[in-house]
């Protein structure tokens, strides 16, 4: 398998999941400005949406959209515990969390990466994320991970998204539950490996 990624982007989530699951894969980095990979591939021929991540299987099939990719990867290694078994109520709870993260939290960051954002629009986007972080803090409460005591693909996703707070000037210390959560996740050896492989830490 091959994971197409951009440094520190949402593709960090499936990168972490691949390592946590112990699945064999290669990485190919995308330059968003040129839409070319580091090997000179026109990325739009891989994923016409032009976004990361994209997972190319050994038979050439391509899967896109992070929440779909991480569930696919977890199902390749069900013994990893990265997702509850398909068809269980717990699996639908995981899907519920993944959908919230992608549609409400991840999407909420998009305006903040726009260099042409107006002051009012930025203030609105920050206020919106403030509400999402407050809900996440309440949802996590005294849990170790989003789904309880087990690290799942949802944690790889939330960790990735929370990492963007520094880039957009959000002080995460306002939400101590989330800062404690980030500290727990970043200590995982496979998370550290993914961060090193993307050049995010040394």
N, CA and C atoms as a LAMMPS dump frame, in Angstrom:
ITEM: TIMESTEP
0
ITEM: NUMBER OF ATOMS
606
ITEM: BOX BOUNDS ff ff ff
-5.0000000000000000e+02 5.0000000000000000e+02
-5.0000000000000000e+02 5.0000000000000000e+02
-5.0000000000000000e+02 5.0000000000000000e+02
ITEM: ATOMS id mol type element x y z
1 1 1 N 0.839 -1.195 0
2 1 2 C 0 0 0
3 1 3 C 0.872 1.242 0
4 2 1 N 0.316 2.314 -0.541
5 2 2 C 1.023 3.582 -0.564
6 2 3 C 0.098 4.671 -0.028
7 3 1 N 0.631 5.451 0.926
8 3 2 C -0.119 6.574 1.466
9 3 3 C 0.446 7.862 0.89
10 4 1 N -0.419 8.608 0.219
11 4 2 C -0.054 9.932 -0.262
12 4 3 C -0.389 10.923 0.855
13 5 1 N 0.597 11.762 1.189
14 5 2 C 0.425 12.634 2.346
15 5 3 C 1.042 14.003 2.089
16 6 1 N 0.715 14.936 2.955
17 6 2 C 1.383 16.234 3.018
18 6 3 C 1.771 16.438 4.471
19 7 1 N 2.91 17.022 4.681
20 7 2 C 3.469 17.165 6.025
21 7 3 C 2.488 17.817 6.994
22 8 1 N 2.145 17.07 8.048
23 8 2 C 1.296 17.611 9.104
24 8 3 C -0.163 17.777 8.752
25 9 1 N -0.552 17.399 7.535
26 9 2 C -1.958 17.531 7.114
27 9 3 C -2.788 16.405 7.728
28 10 1 N -4.056 16.326 7.353
29 10 2 C -4.931 15.309 7.924
30 10 3 C -4.493 13.887 7.566
31 11 1 N -3.589 13.762 6.591
32 11 2 C -3.042 12.455 6.237
33 11 3 C -2.176 11.882 7.351
34 12 1 N -1.821 12.7 8.345
35 12 2 C -1.088 12.177 9.497
36 12 3 C -1.906 11.12 10.226
37 13 1 N -3.222 11.271 10.21
38 13 2 C -4.104 10.318 10.895
39 13 3 C -3.96 8.895 10.339
40 14 1 N -4.155 8.64 9.031
41 14 2 C -3.94 7.28 8.526
42 14 3 C -2.481 6.844 8.613
43 15 1 N -1.551 7.785 8.584
44 15 2 C -0.136 7.439 8.764
45 15 3 C 0.056 6.792 10.139
46 16 1 N -0.51 7.413 11.164
47 16 2 C -0.441 6.855 12.517
48 16 3 C -1.121 5.492 12.566
49 17 1 N -2.289 5.388 11.943
50 17 2 C -3.05 4.132 11.975
51 17 3 C -2.284 3.011 11.28
52 18 1 N -1.665 3.291 10.162
53 18 2 C -0.863 2.282 9.47
54 18 3 C 0.234 1.739 10.383
55 19 1 N 0.895 2.632 11.1
56 19 2 C 1.962 2.209 12.002
57 19 3 C 1.41 1.453 13.208
58 20 1 N 0.319 1.953 13.774
59 20 2 C -0.291 1.286 14.932
60 20 3 C -0.769 -0.124 14.572
61 21 1 N -1.246 -0.288 13.35
62 21 2 C -1.747 -1.589 12.903
63 21 3 C -0.617 -2.523 12.467
64 22 1 N 0.557 -1.975 12.25
65 22 2 C 1.676 -2.792 11.794
66 22 3 C 1.546 -3.253 10.358
67 23 1 N 0.894 -2.437 9.532
68 23 2 C 0.689 -2.791 8.131
69 23 3 C 1.854 -2.283 7.275
70 24 1 N 2.247 -3.048 6.254
71 24 2 C 3.325 -2.583 5.371
72 24 3 C 2.82 -1.499 4.417
73 25 1 N 3.605 -0.432 4.259
74 25 2 C 3.193 0.654 3.368
75 25 3 C 4.403 1.493 2.998
76 26 1 N 4.222 2.29 1.961
77 26 2 C 5.213 3.29 1.599
78 26 3 C 4.542 4.654 1.636
79 27 1 N 5.361 5.696 1.722
80 27 2 C 4.862 7.063 1.763
81 27 3 C 5.266 7.808 0.502
82 28 1 N 4.366 8.661 0.016
83 28 2 C 4.711 9.545 -1.095
84 28 3 C 4.14 10.918 -0.776
85 29 1 N 5.028 11.903 -0.728
86 29 2 C 4.638 13.242 -0.272
87 29 3 C 4.123 14.105 -1.42
88 30 1 N 3.091 14.877 -1.119
89 30 2 C 2.49 15.785 -2.092
90 30 3 C 2.93 17.217 -1.826
91 31 1 N 3.235 17.93 -2.899
92 31 2 C 3.444 19.376 -2.845
93 31 3 C 2.128 20.012 -3.279
94 32 1 N 1.427 20.634 -2.34
95 32 2 C 0.118 21.206 -2.651
96 32 3 C 0.203 22.283 -3.727
97 33 1 N 1.295 23.03 -3.746
98 33 2 C 1.423 24.145 -4.688
99 33 3 C 1.466 23.66 -6.129
100 34 1 N 2.178 22.573 -6.371
101 34 2 C 2.346 22.071 -7.741
102 34 3 C 1.406 20.911 -8.068
103 35 1 N 0.813 20.31 -7.021
104 35 2 C -0.004 19.093 -7.159
105 35 3 C 0.823 17.943 -7.739
106 36 1 N 2.129 17.994 -7.45
107 36 2 C 3.034 16.912 -7.843
108 36 3 C 3.553 16.227 -6.591
109 37 1 N 3.824 14.936 -6.697
110 37 2 C 4.418 14.237 -5.561
111 37 3 C 5.93 14.377 -5.638
112 38 1 N 6.605 13.938 -4.585
113 38 2 C 8.065 14.034 -4.571
114 38 3 C 8.71 13.11 -5.603
115 39 1 N 7.91 12.242 -6.205
116 39 2 C 8.411 11.377 -7.272
117 39 3 C 7.972 11.873 -8.653
118 40 1 N 7.382 13.058 -8.697
119 40 2 C 7.01 13.669 -9.967
120 40 3 C 5.663 13.245 -10.522
121 41 1 N 4.87 12.544 -9.732
122 41 2 C 3.553 12.088 -10.178
123 41 3 C 2.554 13.241 -10.118
124 42 1 N 1.739 13.374 -11.153
125 42 2 C 0.641 14.337 -11.141
126 42 3 C -0.421 13.793 -10.191
127 43 1 N -0.534 14.415 -9.029
128 43 2 C -1.402 13.868 -7.988
129 43 3 C -2.866 13.824 -8.404
130 44 1 N -3.274 14.711 -9.278
131 44 2 C -4.673 14.72 -9.713
132 44 3 C -5.038 13.455 -10.482
133 45 1 N -4.044 12.726 -10.968
134 45 2 C -4.315 11.427 -11.601
135 45 3 C -4.534 10.345 -10.555
136 46 1 N -4.118 10.623 -9.33
137 46 2 C -4.323 9.686 -8.222
138 46 3 C -5.637 9.999 -7.513
139 47 1 N -5.804 11.278 -7.167
140 47 2 C -7.013 11.743 -6.486
141 47 3 C -7.449 13.044 -7.144
142 48 1 N -8.48 12.974 -7.942
143 48 2 C -8.934 14.148 -8.699
144 48 3 C -9.426 15.277 -7.804
145 49 1 N -9.694 14.989 -6.524
146 49 2 C -10.094 16.037 -5.582
147 49 3 C -8.903 16.917 -5.205
148 50 1 N -7.707 16.386 -5.383
149 50 2 C -6.501 17.15 -5.095
150 50 3 C -6.141 17.251 -3.631
151 51 1 N -6.844 16.539 -2.78
152 51 2 C -6.601 16.607 -1.337
153 51 3 C -5.948 15.32 -0.846
154 52 1 N -5.309 15.406 0.302
155 52 2 C -4.794 14.215 0.964
156 52 3 C -5.729 13.904 2.129
157 53 1 N -5.725 12.641 2.573
158 53 2 C -4.906 11.527 2.121
159 53 3 C -5.526 10.781 0.954
160 54 1 N -4.681 9.97 0.319
161 54 2 C -5.154 8.958 -0.621
162 54 3 C -4.361 7.692 -0.32
163 55 1 N -5.045 6.597 -0.302
164 55 2 C -4.414 5.303 -0.06
165 55 3 C -4.518 4.474 -1.328
166 56 1 N -3.377 4.15 -1.902
167 56 2 C -3.366 3.329 -3.112
168 56 3 C -3.042 1.9 -2.724
169 57 1 N -3.934 0.997 -3.077
170 57 2 C -3.748 -0.408 -2.741
171 57 3 C -2.807 -1.068 -3.737
172 58 1 N -2.356 -2.252 -3.39
173 58 2 C -1.407 -2.956 -4.247
174 58 3 C -1.992 -3.303 -5.605
175 59 1 N -3.327 -3.403 -5.689
176 59 2 C -3.96 -3.72 -6.979
177 59 3 C -4.276 -2.453 -7.783
178 60 1 N -3.867 -1.292 -7.257
179 60 2 C -4.07 -0.029 -7.972
180 60 3 C -5.296 0.748 -7.55
181 61 1 N -6.213 0.13 -6.827
182 61 2 C -7.4 0.854 -6.358
183 61 3 C -6.981 1.959 -5.397
184 62 1 N -7.748 3.045 -5.411
185 62 2 C -7.442 4.191 -4.556
186 62 3 C -8.642 4.513 -3.676
187 63 1 N -8.363 4.71 -2.402
188 63 2 C -9.384 5.111 -1.441
189 63 3 C -9.004 6.485 -0.909
190 64 1 N -9.987 7.389 -0.86
191 64 2 C -9.739 8.723 -0.337
192 64 3 C -10.681 9.007 0.834
193 65 1 N -10.47 10.136 1.482
194 65 2 C -11.208 10.61 2.658
195 65 3 C -10.734 9.862 3.915
196 66 1 N -10.142 10.634 4.808
197 66 2 C -9.521 10.081 5.999
198 66 3 C -10.367 9.127 6.824
199 67 1 N -11.617 9.485 7.19
200 67 2 C -12.415 8.577 8.007
201 67 3 C -12.669 7.218 7.34
202 68 1 N -12.828 7.204 6.008
203 68 2 C -13.018 5.939 5.298
204 68 3 C -11.722 5.13 5.295
205 69 1 N -10.606 5.82 5.066
206 69 2 C -9.309 5.136 5.006
207 69 3 C -8.965 4.487 6.337
208 70 1 N -9.127 5.216 7.433
209 70 2 C -8.709 4.65 8.722
210 70 3 C -9.579 3.46 9.131
211 71 1 N -10.861 3.484 8.772
212 71 2 C -11.697 2.326 9.08
213 71 3 C -11.299 1.125 8.223
214 72 1 N -10.983 1.37 6.978
215 72 2 C -10.511 0.298 6.101
216 72 3 C -9.25 -0.332 6.681
217 73 1 N -8.309 0.508 7.096
218 73 2 C -7.053 0.002 7.651
219 73 3 C -7.288 -0.793 8.937
220 74 1 N -8.158 -0.285 9.793
221 74 2 C -8.459 -0.993 11.04
222 74 3 C -9.068 -2.354 10.763
223 75 1 N -9.892 -2.442 9.725
224 75 2 C -10.532 -3.715 9.394
225 75 3 C -9.561 -4.708 8.776
226 76 1 N -8.444 -4.204 8.244
227 76 2 C -7.415 -5.119 7.746
228 76 3 C -6.711 -5.824 8.892
229 77 1 N -6.706 -5.187 10.052
230 77 2 C -6.062 -5.759 11.239
231 77 3 C -7.02 -5.668 12.43
232 78 1 N -8.112 -6.445 12.4
233 78 2 C -9.108 -6.327 13.472
234 78 3 C -8.545 -6.611 14.864
235 79 1 N -7.498 -7.438 14.907
236 79 2 C -6.911 -7.766 16.206
237 79 3 C -6.19 -6.575 16.838
238 80 1 N -5.979 -5.52 16.056
239 80 2 C -5.306 -4.328 16.583
240 80 3 C -6.178 -3.558 17.567
241 81 1 N -7.505 -3.749 17.475
242 81 2 C -8.421 -3.018 18.353
243 81 3 C -8.595 -1.566 17.969
244 82 1 N -8.142 -1.199 16.773
245 82 2 C -8.222 0.198 16.347
246 82 3 C -9.636 0.634 15.974
247 83 1 N -10.525 -0.326 15.799
248 83 2 C -11.943 -0.039 15.558
249 83 3 C -12.756 -1.222 16.068
250 84 1 N -13.917 -0.962 16.664
251 84 2 C -14.791 -2.065 17.049
252 84 3 C -15.228 -2.853 15.814
253 85 1 N -15.633 -4.075 16.042
254 85 2 C -16.018 -4.95 14.937
255 85 3 C -17.195 -4.369 14.163
256 86 1 N -17.13 -4.476 12.836
257 86 2 C -18.209 -3.979 11.97
258 86 3 C -19.537 -4.615 12.359
259 87 1 N -20.58 -3.807 12.387
260 87 2 C -21.911 -4.302 12.712
261 87 3 C -22.282 -4.156 14.173
262 88 1 N -21.311 -3.9 15.04
263 88 2 C -21.608 -3.707 16.457
264 88 3 C -22.062 -2.272 16.7
265 89 1 N -22.766 -2.073 17.789
266 89 2 C -23.202 -0.721 18.138
267 89 3 C -21.991 0.179 18.381
268 90 1 N -20.946 -0.405 18.985
269 90 2 C -19.735 0.363 19.265
270 90 3 C -19.085 0.876 17.982
271 91 1 N -19.221 0.103 16.892
272 91 2 C -18.653 0.561 15.621
273 91 3 C -19.394 1.806 15.127
274 92 1 N -20.696 1.809 15.309
275 92 2 C -21.466 2.979 14.892
276 92 3 C -21.169 4.182 15.781
277 93 1 N -20.837 3.933 17.038
278 93 2 C -20.414 5.036 17.906
279 93 3 C -19.091 5.617 17.418
280 94 1 N -18.196 4.753 16.98
281 94 2 C -16.93 5.221 16.405
282 94 3 C -17.199 6.053 15.155
283 95 1 N -18.086 5.585 14.3
284 95 2 C -18.427 6.314 13.081
285 95 3 C -19.041 7.677 13.426
286 96 1 N -19.835 7.699 14.483
287 96 2 C -20.438 8.956 14.944
288 96 3 C -19.355 9.961 15.312
289 97 1 N -18.359 9.504 16.072
290 97 2 C -17.263 10.386 16.476
291 97 3 C -16.451 10.829 15.261
292 98 1 N -16.137 9.898 14.358
293 98 2 C -15.383 10.246 13.156
294 98 3 C -16.119 11.276 12.311
295 99 1 N -17.424 11.117 12.195
296 99 2 C -18.216 12.083 11.423
297 99 3 C -18.224 13.455 12.075
298 100 1 N -18.278 13.494 13.386
299 100 2 C -18.228 14.776 14.088
300 100 3 C -16.878 15.445 13.866
301 101 1 N -15.825 14.656 13.978
302 101 2 C -14.487 15.219 13.802
303 101 3 C -14.291 15.773 12.401
304 102 1 N -14.77 15.053 11.395
305 102 2 C -14.53 15.498 10.021
306 102 3 C -15.422 16.667 9.616
307 103 1 N -16.684 16.638 10.044
308 103 2 C -17.628 17.654 9.573
309 103 3 C -17.662 18.904 10.438
310 104 1 N -17.347 18.757 11.711
311 104 2 C -17.457 19.891 12.631
312 104 3 C -16.099 20.454 13.061
313 105 1 N -15.181 19.568 13.433
314 105 2 C -13.905 20.039 13.963
315 105 3 C -12.898 20.297 12.846
316 106 1 N -12.62 19.276 12.055
317 106 2 C -11.681 19.424 10.936
318 106 3 C -12.123 20.564 10.013
319 107 1 N -13.363 20.533 9.608
320 107 2 C -13.88 21.561 8.698
321 107 3 C -13.819 22.947 9.327
322 108 1 N -13.923 23.001 10.641
323 108 2 C -13.882 24.287 11.323
324 108 3 C -12.541 24.995 11.215
325 109 1 N -11.48 24.217 10.951
326 109 2 C -10.158 24.814 10.807
327 109 3 C -9.946 25.438 9.427
328 110 1 N -10.706 24.973 8.436
329 110 2 C -10.452 25.377 7.044
330 110 3 C -10.339 26.878 6.844
331 111 1 N -11.262 27.702 7.368
332 111 2 C -11.149 29.148 7.14
333 111 3 C -9.853 29.736 7.694
334 112 1 N -9.332 29.136 8.771
335 112 2 C -8.155 29.69 9.435
336 112 3 C -6.879 29.479 8.63
337 113 1 N -6.918 28.584 7.667
338 113 2 C -5.768 28.368 6.793
339 113 3 C -5.855 29.224 5.52
340 114 1 N -6.922 30.013 5.413
341 114 2 C -7.114 30.891 4.255
342 114 3 C -6.414 32.225 4.516
343 115 1 N -5.36 32.545 3.764
344 115 2 C -4.63 33.793 4.022
345 115 3 C -5.463 35.054 3.772
346 116 1 N -6.568 34.921 3.065
347 116 2 C -7.414 36.082 2.754
348 116 3 C -8.597 36.23 3.712
349 117 1 N -8.569 35.476 4.805
350 117 2 C -9.688 35.518 5.736
351 117 3 C -9.824 36.92 6.355
352 118 1 N -11.059 37.38 6.473
353 118 2 C -11.314 38.691 7.088
354 118 3 C -11.263 38.558 8.607
355 119 1 N -11.126 39.668 9.278
356 119 2 C -11.071 39.678 10.74
357 119 3 C -12.357 39.105 11.325
358 120 1 N -13.493 39.518 10.776
359 120 2 C -14.783 39.04 11.291
360 120 3 C -14.97 37.55 11.05
361 121 1 N -14.571 37.096 9.873
362 121 2 C -14.703 35.676 9.536
363 121 3 C -13.812 34.839 10.451
364 122 1 N -12.601 35.328 10.697
365 122 2 C -11.693 34.608 11.578
366 122 3 C -12.258 34.518 12.989
367 123 1 N -12.799 35.619 13.471
368 123 2 C -13.393 35.633 14.813
369 123 3 C -14.546 34.641 14.908
370 124 1 N -15.34 34.571 13.854
371 124 2 C -16.46 33.634 13.823
372 124 3 C -15.965 32.189 13.815
373 125 1 N -14.927 31.914 13.021
374 125 2 C -14.375 30.561 12.94
375 125 3 C -13.789 30.135 14.279
376 126 1 N -13.096 31.053 14.948
377 126 2 C -12.512 30.74 16.25
378 126 3 C -13.588 30.49 17.3
379 127 1 N -14.647 31.277 17.25
380 127 2 C -15.753 31.093 18.199
381 127 3 C -16.43 29.744 17.977
382 128 1 N -16.543 29.354 16.709
383 128 2 C -17.138 28.07 16.378
384 128 3 C -16.288 26.916 16.915
385 129 1 N -14.967 27.02 16.722
386 129 2 C -14.083 25.965 17.225
387 129 3 C -14.074 25.926 18.744
388 130 1 N -14.22 27.079 19.354
389 130 2 C -14.29 27.147 20.816
390 130 3 C -15.414 26.235 21.329
391 131 1 N -16.555 26.289 20.67
392 131 2 C -17.695 25.445 21.061
393 131 3 C -17.387 23.966 20.85
394 132 1 N -16.693 23.652 19.756
395 132 2 C -16.355 22.248 19.464
396 132 3 C -15.377 21.71 20.495
397 133 1 N -14.385 22.542 20.869
398 133 2 C -13.406 22.113 21.862
399 133 3 C -14.065 21.927 23.232
400 134 1 N -15.015 22.785 23.543
401 134 2 C -15.731 22.653 24.815
402 134 3 C -16.509 21.335 24.842
403 135 1 N -17.15 21.007 23.718
404 135 2 C -17.892 19.746 23.666
405 135 3 C -16.948 18.552 23.776
406 136 1 N -15.83 18.597 23.049
407 136 2 C -14.862 17.503 23.106
408 136 3 C -14.315 17.323 24.518
409 137 1 N -14.068 18.43 25.202
410 137 2 C -13.585 18.347 26.584
411 137 3 C -14.59 17.646 27.468
412 138 1 N -15.859 17.979 27.276
413 138 2 C -16.921 17.34 28.049
414 138 3 C -17.058 15.865 27.679
415 139 1 N -16.944 15.564 26.387
416 139 2 C -17.079 14.183 25.914
417 139 3 C -15.947 13.308 26.43
418 140 1 N -14.732 13.853 26.421
419 140 2 C -13.583 13.088 26.915
420 140 3 C -13.643 12.95 28.429
421 141 1 N -13.961 14.049 29.104
422 141 2 C -14.095 14.076 30.568
423 141 3 C -12.952 13.294 31.211
424 142 1 N -13.299 12.166 31.85
425 142 2 C -12.267 11.379 32.53
426 142 3 C -11.863 10.141 31.727
427 143 1 N -12.231 10.115 30.44
428 143 2 C -11.837 8.981 29.601
429 143 3 C -10.381 9.139 29.169
430 144 1 N -9.706 8.021 28.96
431 144 2 C -8.334 8.05 28.458
432 144 3 C -8.309 8.367 26.972
433 145 1 N -9.244 7.732 26.236
434 145 2 C -9.343 7.92 24.787
435 145 3 C -10.792 8.22 24.428
436 146 1 N -11.024 8.593 23.182
437 146 2 C -12.376 8.981 22.773
438 146 3 C -13.409 7.881 22.987
439 147 1 N -12.99 6.625 22.77
440 147 2 C -13.933 5.517 22.907
441 147 3 C -13.824 4.822 24.258
442 148 1 N -13.084 5.404 25.177
443 148 2 C -12.947 4.812 26.505
444 148 3 C -11.499 4.531 26.857
445 149 1 N -11.185 3.263 27.074
446 149 2 C -9.834 2.886 27.488
447 149 3 C -8.977 2.352 26.355
448 150 1 N -9.507 2.353 25.136
449 150 2 C -8.78 1.787 23.995
450 150 3 C -8.505 2.865 22.954
451 151 1 N -7.248 2.945 22.514
452 151 2 C -6.87 3.847 21.432
453 151 3 C -7.485 3.341 20.131
454 152 1 N -8.189 4.229 19.419
455 152 2 C -8.801 3.847 18.146
456 152 3 C -8.403 4.836 17.059
457 153 1 N -8.891 4.57 15.864
458 153 2 C -8.613 5.454 14.732
459 153 3 C -9.123 6.872 14.986
460 154 1 N -10.151 7.013 15.801
461 154 2 C -10.678 8.348 16.112
462 154 3 C -9.646 9.179 16.863
463 155 1 N -8.862 8.533 17.696
464 155 2 C -7.83 9.252 18.443
465 155 3 C -6.714 9.736 17.525
466 156 1 N -6.369 8.925 16.538
467 156 2 C -5.367 9.36 15.561
468 156 3 C -5.855 10.612 14.833
469 157 1 N -7.137 10.665 14.551
470 157 2 C -7.725 11.8 13.832
471 157 3 C -7.773 13.043 14.716
472 158 1 N -8.296 12.899 15.934
473 158 2 C -8.395 14.072 16.808
474 158 3 C -7.008 14.613 17.142
475 159 1 N -6.059 13.734 17.391
476 159 2 C -4.692 14.18 17.661
477 159 3 C -4.163 15.023 16.504
478 160 1 N -4.378 14.556 15.302
479 160 2 C -3.918 15.259 14.103
480 160 3 C -4.527 16.65 14.018
481 161 1 N -5.818 16.734 14.214
482 161 2 C -6.513 18.016 14.092
483 161 3 C -6.101 18.986 15.202
484 162 1 N -5.972 18.48 16.421
485 162 2 C -5.563 19.348 17.523
486 162 3 C -4.153 19.886 17.324
487 163 1 N -3.336 19.161 16.59
488 163 2 C -1.976 19.623 16.306
489 163 3 C -1.961 20.919 15.506
490 164 1 N -3.053 21.224 14.833
491 164 2 C -3.104 22.437 14.017
492 164 3 C -3.31 23.71 14.838
493 165 1 N -3.67 23.552 16.11
494 165 2 C -4.002 24.731 16.91
495 165 3 C -2.837 25.725 16.962
496 166 1 N -1.624 25.204 17.099
497 166 2 C -0.461 26.088 17.148
498 166 3 C -0.249 26.855 15.86
499 167 1 N -0.552 26.228 14.739
500 167 2 C -0.353 26.865 13.433
501 167 3 C -1.316 28.024 13.204
502 168 1 N -2.48 27.96 13.817
503 168 2 C -3.497 29 13.576
504 168 3 C -3.687 29.93 14.779
505 169 1 N -2.789 29.811 15.756
506 169 2 C -2.809 30.744 16.879
507 169 3 C -3.853 30.47 17.944
508 170 1 N -4.254 29.218 18.09
509 170 2 C -5.199 28.857 19.149
510 170 3 C -4.407 28.33 20.343
511 171 1 N -4.673 28.892 21.521
512 171 2 C -4.023 28.437 22.751
513 171 3 C -4.854 27.304 23.353
514 172 1 N -4.379 26.083 23.173
515 172 2 C -5.144 24.912 23.609
516 172 3 C -5.196 24.78 25.126
517 173 1 N -4.338 25.522 25.841
518 173 2 C -4.311 25.396 27.301
519 173 3 C -5.63 25.824 27.949
520 174 1 N -6.467 26.498 27.187
521 174 2 C -7.793 26.875 27.692
522 174 3 C -8.634 25.637 27.98
523 175 1 N -8.276 24.53 27.35
524 175 2 C -9.007 23.276 27.514
525 175 3 C -8.045 22.224 28.075
526 176 1 N -7.843 22.193 29.4
527 176 2 C -6.862 21.283 29.996
528 176 3 C -7.132 19.807 29.712
529 177 1 N -8.385 19.44 29.534
530 177 2 C -8.691 18.039 29.179
531 177 3 C -8.061 17.687 27.84
532 178 1 N -8.102 18.641 26.904
533 178 2 C -7.55 18.384 25.572
534 178 3 C -6.028 18.413 25.576
535 179 1 N -5.426 19.288 26.367
536 179 2 C -3.963 19.313 26.423
537 179 3 C -3.432 18.043 27.076
538 180 1 N -4.123 17.555 28.102
539 180 2 C -3.718 16.304 28.747
540 180 3 C -3.872 15.136 27.771
541 181 1 N -4.942 15.169 27.005
542 181 2 C -5.197 14.134 25.989
543 181 3 C -4.081 14.14 24.942
544 182 1 N -3.746 15.321 24.432
545 182 2 C -2.67 15.431 23.446
546 182 3 C -1.363 14.877 23.997
547 183 1 N -1.086 15.169 25.254
548 183 2 C 0.151 14.694 25.88
549 183 3 C 0.186 13.175 25.961
550 184 1 N -0.959 12.565 26.221
551 184 2 C -1.016 11.093 26.264
552 184 3 C -0.77 10.502 24.887
553 185 1 N -1.43 11.075 23.877
554 185 2 C -1.324 10.509 22.53
555 185 3 C 0.089 10.662 21.981
556 186 1 N 0.697 11.806 22.181
557 186 2 C 2.007 12.072 21.576
558 186 3 C 3.092 11.163 22.159
559 187 1 N 2.851 10.583 23.308
560 187 2 C 3.831 9.683 23.919
561 187 3 C 3.815 8.286 23.307
562 188 1 N 2.811 7.984 22.504
563 188 2 C 2.746 6.646 21.903
564 188 3 C 3.89 6.484 20.898
565 189 1 N 4.619 5.375 20.967
566 189 2 C 5.773 5.171 20.085
567 189 3 C 5.448 5.3 18.599
568 190 1 N 4.31 4.785 18.162
569 190 2 C 3.97 4.854 16.735
570 190 3 C 3.582 6.267 16.317
571 191 1 N 3.03 7.021 17.236
572 191 2 C 2.727 8.433 16.951
573 191 3 C 4.035 9.191 16.795
574 192 1 N 4.969 8.932 17.695
575 192 2 C 6.287 9.542 17.586
576 192 3 C 6.95 9.189 16.25
577 193 1 N 6.831 7.941 15.854
578 193 2 C 7.424 7.506 14.586
579 193 3 C 6.814 8.249 13.405
580 194 1 N 5.49 8.374 13.398
581 194 2 C 4.822 9.094 12.3
582 194 3 C 5.265 10.549 12.253
583 195 1 N 5.365 11.179 13.405
584 195 2 C 5.795 12.579 13.463
585 195 3 C 7.227 12.731 12.946
586 196 1 N 8.086 11.785 13.282
587 196 2 C 9.469 11.835 12.783
588 196 3 C 9.513 11.624 11.276
589 197 1 N 8.744 10.66 10.79
590 197 2 C 8.757 10.342 9.37
591 197 3 C 8.253 11.501 8.506
592 198 1 N 7.405 12.347 9.088
593 198 2 C 6.898 13.515 8.354
594 198 3 C 7.728 14.769 8.62
595 199 1 N 8.782 14.62 9.419
596 199 2 C 9.642 15.762 9.712
597 199 3 C 9.025 16.764 10.651
598 200 1 N 8.066 16.314 11.459
599 200 2 C 7.402 17.215 12.397
600 200 3 C 8.148 17.3 13.724
601 201 1 N 8.92 16.251 14.036
602 201 2 C 9.827 16.258 15.179
603 201 3 C 11.111 15.589 14.744
604 202 1 N 12.152 15.763 15.532
605 202 2 C 13.45 15.129 15.224
606 202 3 C 13.627 13.862 16.038
